[in-house]
Amino acid sequence: MRPQPATTPSDTWALSGGAVAAAGCVLLLVRPQLLRASSNPTATIIVVFVALLAVGLAWPVGREPAVAVRTTALVVGLGIVAFALGRLIGGGTAPASPTARIVALNTLAAVAEEAFFRRLVYSALVASGPVFAVGGSALLFALVHLTVYGAWVLPIDLAAGLVLGWQRWAGGSWRAPAITHAFANLLVVI
């Protein structure tokens, strides 16, 4: 009888996926320091989010199931309603006027974060079950925003991550949460 290898290819793949997810989270955690140290913060944030988007899209996660357009539209619609209600209840004012640059950067950030959290991270966690994937990706999503917004936003970002994670599960793709997240980021600046 041949001895079994200590790790299987799938174990190695899961470990490397975990390492990539950890590296992406560290990058997001240190982004305030990167921006402060940069002579061109706009270029720096673009590089951070393009890198996150590239890794999130390039990482092999298997084939996503085909989902009816009607289901995707329903999932996106419910997410948009949830974020719009949150904005109405939370109130507040936009931190800046919605210039094309701000809208473009917020949209890039939303799509990049969803490719990373709801495509790569969710897919890495889903082997432990969809509840773990939704909850784990939501928790990481909330934690990486602490260095940007502070601890007061943790419950809000956790709730947002849970909605986006539910959309990933219900819609079968990371695209529905990406659309919703882009809309949510737009709500913040209007």
C-alpha positions as CSV (number, residue, x, y, z in Angstrom):
1,M,0.0,0.0,0.0
2,R,1.4,3.4,-1.0
3,P,1.5,6.1,1.6
4,Q,-0.9,9.0,1.0
5,P,0.5,12.4,0.4
6,A,0.3,14.8,3.3
7,T,-1.7,17.2,1.2
8,T,-3.8,16.8,-1.8
9,P,-3.9,19.2,-4.8
10,S,-7.2,20.5,-3.6
11,D,-5.7,21.1,-0.1
12,T,-2.8,23.0,-1.7
13,W,-5.3,25.0,-3.8
14,A,-7.4,25.9,-0.8
15,L,-4.3,27.0,1.1
16,S,-3.1,29.1,-1.8
17,G,-6.6,30.6,-2.2
18,G,-6.5,31.4,1.5
19,A,-3.1,33.1,1.2
20,V,-4.4,35.2,-1.8
21,A,-7.5,36.2,0.1
22,A,-5.4,37.1,3.2
23,A,-3.0,39.2,1.0
24,G,-6.0,41.0,-0.6
25,C,-7.4,41.8,2.8
26,V,-4.1,43.1,4.0
27,L,-3.9,45.3,0.9
28,L,-7.3,46.7,1.7
29,L,-6.5,47.2,5.4
30,V,-3.3,49.2,4.6
31,R,-4.9,51.4,1.9
32,P,-5.2,54.5,4.1
33,Q,-1.5,54.3,4.8
34,L,-0.7,53.8,1.1
35,L,-2.9,56.8,0.2
36,R,-1.2,59.0,2.8
37,A,2.2,58.0,1.6
38,S,1.4,58.5,-2.0
39,S,2.2,61.6,-4.0
40,N,-0.7,60.7,-6.3
41,P,-3.5,59.1,-4.2
42,T,-5.9,58.8,-7.1
43,A,-3.4,56.7,-9.1
44,T,-2.6,54.7,-5.9
45,I,-6.3,53.8,-5.3
46,I,-6.8,52.9,-8.9
47,V,-3.8,50.5,-8.8
48,V,-5.1,49.0,-5.5
49,F,-8.5,48.3,-6.9
50,V,-7.4,47.2,-10.4
51,A,-5.0,44.7,-8.7
52,L,-7.9,43.5,-6.5
53,L,-10.2,43.2,-9.5
54,A,-7.6,41.4,-11.6
55,V,-6.9,38.8,-8.9
56,G,-10.6,38.4,-8.2
57,L,-11.4,37.8,-11.8
58,A,-8.3,35.7,-12.6
59,W,-8.5,33.3,-9.7
60,P,-10.0,30.0,-10.9
61,V,-13.2,29.4,-8.9
62,G,-15.0,26.9,-11.1
63,R,-18.0,27.4,-13.2
64,E,-20.9,29.5,-11.9
65,P,-24.3,28.0,-12.5
66,A,-26.5,29.4,-15.2
67,V,-29.2,31.6,-13.6
68,A,-32.2,33.0,-15.3
69,V,-32.2,36.7,-16.0
70,R,-35.4,37.0,-14.1
71,T,-33.7,35.6,-11.0
72,T,-30.7,37.9,-11.3
73,A,-33.0,40.9,-11.8
74,L,-35.0,40.0,-8.7
75,V,-31.9,39.5,-6.6
76,V,-30.4,42.8,-7.8
77,G,-33.7,44.6,-7.3
78,L,-34.1,43.3,-3.7
79,G,-30.5,44.4,-3.0
80,I,-31.0,47.8,-4.4
81,V,-34.2,48.3,-2.3
82,A,-32.3,47.2,0.8
83,F,-29.5,49.7,0.3
84,A,-31.9,52.5,-0.7
85,L,-33.9,51.9,2.5
86,G,-30.6,51.9,4.5
87,R,-29.7,55.2,3.0
88,L,-33.1,56.7,3.8
89,I,-33.1,55.4,7.3
90,G,-29.4,56.3,7.9
91,G,-29.7,59.8,6.5
92,G,-26.5,61.7,6.4
93,T,-25.0,63.9,3.7
94,A,-22.6,63.1,0.9
95,P,-19.0,63.7,1.8
96,A,-18.3,65.3,-1.5
97,S,-20.1,66.4,-4.7
98,P,-20.6,63.5,-7.1
99,T,-18.1,64.3,-9.8
100,A,-17.4,61.9,-12.6
101,R,-14.1,61.0,-11.0
102,I,-15.7,60.1,-7.6
103,V,-18.4,58.1,-9.3
104,A,-15.9,56.2,-11.4
105,L,-13.6,55.5,-8.4
106,N,-16.5,54.3,-6.3
107,T,-17.8,52.1,-9.1
108,L,-14.3,50.6,-9.6
109,A,-14.0,50.0,-5.8
110,A,-17.4,48.3,-5.7
111,V,-16.8,46.0,-8.7
112,A,-13.3,45.1,-7.5
113,E,-14.4,44.4,-4.0
114,E,-17.2,42.1,-5.3
115,A,-14.9,40.2,-7.6
116,F,-12.6,39.7,-4.6
117,F,-15.1,39.0,-1.8
118,R,-18.1,37.5,-3.6
119,R,-16.1,35.6,-6.3
120,L,-12.8,34.6,-4.9
121,V,-13.4,34.6,-1.1
122,Y,-16.9,33.3,-1.3
123,S,-15.8,30.5,-3.7
124,A,-12.9,29.6,-1.3
125,L,-15.3,29.3,1.6
126,V,-18.3,27.7,0.0
127,A,-16.9,24.2,0.4
128,S,-17.8,24.6,4.1
129,G,-21.3,25.5,3.2
130,P,-23.2,28.6,1.8
131,V,-23.9,30.0,5.3
132,F,-20.1,29.9,6.1
133,A,-19.3,31.5,2.7
134,V,-21.9,34.3,3.1
135,G,-20.9,35.0,6.7
136,G,-17.2,34.7,6.2
137,S,-17.0,36.9,3.1
138,A,-19.3,39.4,4.9
139,L,-17.1,39.5,8.0
140,L,-13.9,40.0,6.0
141,F,-15.6,42.7,4.0
142,A,-16.7,44.5,7.1
143,L,-13.3,44.2,8.8
144,V,-11.3,45.6,5.9
145,H,-13.3,48.8,6.1
146,L,-12.4,49.5,9.7
147,T,-9.1,51.3,8.8
148,V,-11.0,53.5,6.3
149,Y,-14.2,54.4,8.3
150,G,-13.6,53.3,11.9
151,A,-15.3,50.9,14.2
152,W,-18.7,52.7,14.1
153,V,-19.3,51.4,10.6
154,L,-18.7,47.7,11.4
155,P,-22.4,46.8,11.9
156,I,-23.4,48.7,8.7
157,D,-20.6,47.0,6.6
158,L,-21.4,43.6,8.1
159,A,-25.1,44.0,7.2
160,A,-24.1,45.2,3.7
161,G,-21.7,42.2,3.3
162,L,-24.5,39.8,4.4
163,V,-26.9,41.3,1.8
164,L,-24.2,41.1,-0.9
165,G,-23.3,37.6,0.2
166,W,-27.0,36.5,0.1
167,Q,-27.2,37.9,-3.4
168,R,-24.1,35.8,-4.4
169,W,-25.8,32.7,-3.0
170,A,-29.3,33.5,-4.3
171,G,-28.2,34.7,-7.7
172,G,-25.4,32.1,-8.2
173,S,-22.9,34.8,-9.4
174,W,-20.8,37.6,-8.1
175,R,-22.3,40.0,-10.7
176,A,-25.6,40.7,-8.9
177,P,-23.8,41.9,-5.8
178,A,-21.4,43.9,-8.0
179,I,-24.3,45.8,-9.5
180,T,-25.9,46.4,-6.1
181,H,-22.6,47.5,-4.5
182,A,-22.0,50.0,-7.3
183,F,-25.5,51.4,-6.8
184,A,-24.9,51.5,-3.0
185,N,-21.6,53.4,-3.5
186,L,-23.4,55.8,-5.8
187,L,-26.0,56.4,-3.0
188,V,-23.2,57.4,-0.7
189,V,-22.1,60.3,-2.9
190,I,-25.5,61.7,-3.9
